[in-house]
Every structure is written in structure tokens, then in C-alpha cells.
Amino acid sequence: MQPNRFFDELSAKVSALAAGSPARDIERNVRALVSAGLARLDVVTREEYDVQAKLLARTLEKLAALEARVAALERPDAPQAAR
């Protein structure tokens, strides 16, 4: 279950319990408390995570290519002009 969906369902259940009663204030307080707790967790969205994972994969590919170029340039049989 996705975290956003979980909290939406939790909010809906709390709303259903609090409908028509003075517990409406409690619902607002619980919602604020949950929001504040999530803000402190310093979590990222799945989309942000996927973007960073792709960026890391591209960076690792570039690193491997650069390492291969350096290894080729450091070979003793490499032409002098390439050095």
C-alpha cells in the first residue's frame, strides 16, 4: 500500500468516526500531528527517488567509461600522442 493512500484512508476513517460530533477538533489535531510527524521524517516521494536512481545509474556509466579511458591511456603500449 502506498504511503499517501494509507494516510488518505486513515484520514477518511478518522473523518467517518468524527462526523457529527465534537471530535471534529480532534480530527484536525490528529491530521496536523500526522503531517508534522511526516515533515520531520524527511522522506522523499517515489518520483524523487526514481529520478535520483536514474541519475546515479547514468553517473556510474560515465564513471566506468572514464575509468576505461584512463586505463587505456596508462597502458605502456599506448601511443605517445594519446597521452
N, C-alpha and C positions, 0 to 999 in steps of 0.2 A: 504494500500500500504506500502510495506517495505521501511524503510528509504534509504537503499542502492539503491533500484530500483528507488526511487524518484529522488535521486541525479544523477543517471545514465541517467534518462530520461531528467532531467534538463540540464545536460551536453550535451546530444545529440541535444537538441533543440538549445542551445547556439551555438553549433558547426555548425548546419544547417544554422542558421542566419548569422554566421560569415564566412562561406565558401566563398572563393574568394574575400574577402575584407580585408581592413586593420584592421578590427575589430578582427582579429585573436589574436592580442596582448591583446585586451580587454577580449577575452575568457580565455586566460591564466591567466590574472589578476583576473578574476571572479572566476576561478577554485581555484586559490591559496587562495583567500579571503574566499571562502566557506570552503575549507579544514582547514584553520587556525581557522575559527569560530567553526567548529565541534571539533577540537582538544581542544579548550578552554571549550567546554561544558562538558567535562569529562564524556562522555557517554560510555556505555558498549554494547557489542554485545548481541544478543538474546541468543547465545550459552553460553556466560559467565553468563548471568542472570540465565539460566536454571540450570547450574552447581551449582551456589550458592543457588538456591532454593532447589535443591535436598540435598545439604549439610546441609542446615538449617533443612529440614524435618527429616533427619537422626539424627541430633543433638537433636531435640526436642523429638524424640522417645527414645533416650538414656537417656535424662533427665527425662522423665516420668518413665522409668524403674528404674533409680537410686532413684527417689523420692519414688517409691513404696517399694524398698528395705529398705530405711531409715525408712519409716513409719512402715514397718513390724518389724524392729529391735527396734524401740522405743515403740512398744506395751508393756504394762505391763505384759502380759501373755507370752511374747516371752521367749524361753529358755535362761538360763544364758550363755550357751556356744556360742550361736549365737551372743551375744553382744560382 
